[in-house]
């Protein structure tokens, strides 16, 4: 399964898009549903002849990626990222051997 997913990513073409060139319906949706967020960057993604737009928005240390179809209709929200540092893993606890 991992190889199949990797092949799909290779076939996708991701091209940067200027924020000013985004469709009005996309920027209107972000202004309405994501108050306080700003658009950091956007990409036009073409995969298997289907065009979508990945729009990265930020507010403080929170970053989210929104996906829109070629008409500007909201499709989904990708995982949110807060800050740049990942929390340190918890140390493993080991119990002393029982006698």
N, C-alpha and C positions, 0 to 999 in steps of 0.2 A: 504494500500500500504506500509505503514511503516513497518508493521510486516513482509510482504513478503521480503522486502529488508533486514531486520535484519536476517531472516532465511538464506538468500543466503550468508551473510558474515560468519555466524556460520559454514556453510558447507565447506567453503574454507579452505584449509590448506596452511599456509604461513610459509615457512622455510627459514632461513637466508642462503645466498650463499656468499662464499668468492669472493671478486672482482677478484682475480686471476683465479677463476674457471668459470667466465663468458665467453660465447662464443666470439670468436674473432670478429664476425660480430657486436656484441653489442658494444664492446669497440671501434671498428673502427668507427661505426656510431656516437658515442658520441664524439670521437676525431675530426671527420670531421664537424659535425653539431652543436656541442656545445663547440666551442673553448674557452678555459679558465676555463671550468667547470671540477670539479673532482668528481669521484664517491665516495659517502659517504658510501652507503650500498646498498645491493641488496637482493631480496627475490624471491624464487621460489613459485609461487602460483598455487595450483591445485584446480580447482572448476569444478564439473560435468565432470570429466575426461579430462578437458582441462588445459594444462600447459601454464602459462605465466610467465614472469619475470618482477618484479617491480624494477626499478633501480633509486635510489635517487641520484641526482647530485646537487652540490653546486658551487656557484661562489660568493664570498663576502657574502652578507646577503641574496642572492637569492637561494632558494631551489626549485627544480622541481622533479617530479617523472615521469619517462618514462616507458612505458609498451611495452614489446616485446613478440612475440610468441615463441613457443618452438624451432623454427629454427633460432631465432635471428633477425627476421624481425620486424622493428618498427611498432607498432600499433597505439599508441596515447600518448599524453602528458597530465598528470593530472594537476590540478590547481597549479599555482606558488605561492610560499610563500616568501615574502621579509621580512627579519628580524624575530625576535621572538615575538615582541610586536604588539598587535593589536591596531589600532588607537582608541582613546576614542570616545564613541558615542557623537554626538552633543547634547547639552542640548535642551530639548523641549521648544519651545517658546509659551508662552500663551499670548493671547491678553486680555486686560481688558474688562469686559463686557460692551457692548454698552447700552446707556440709551435710 
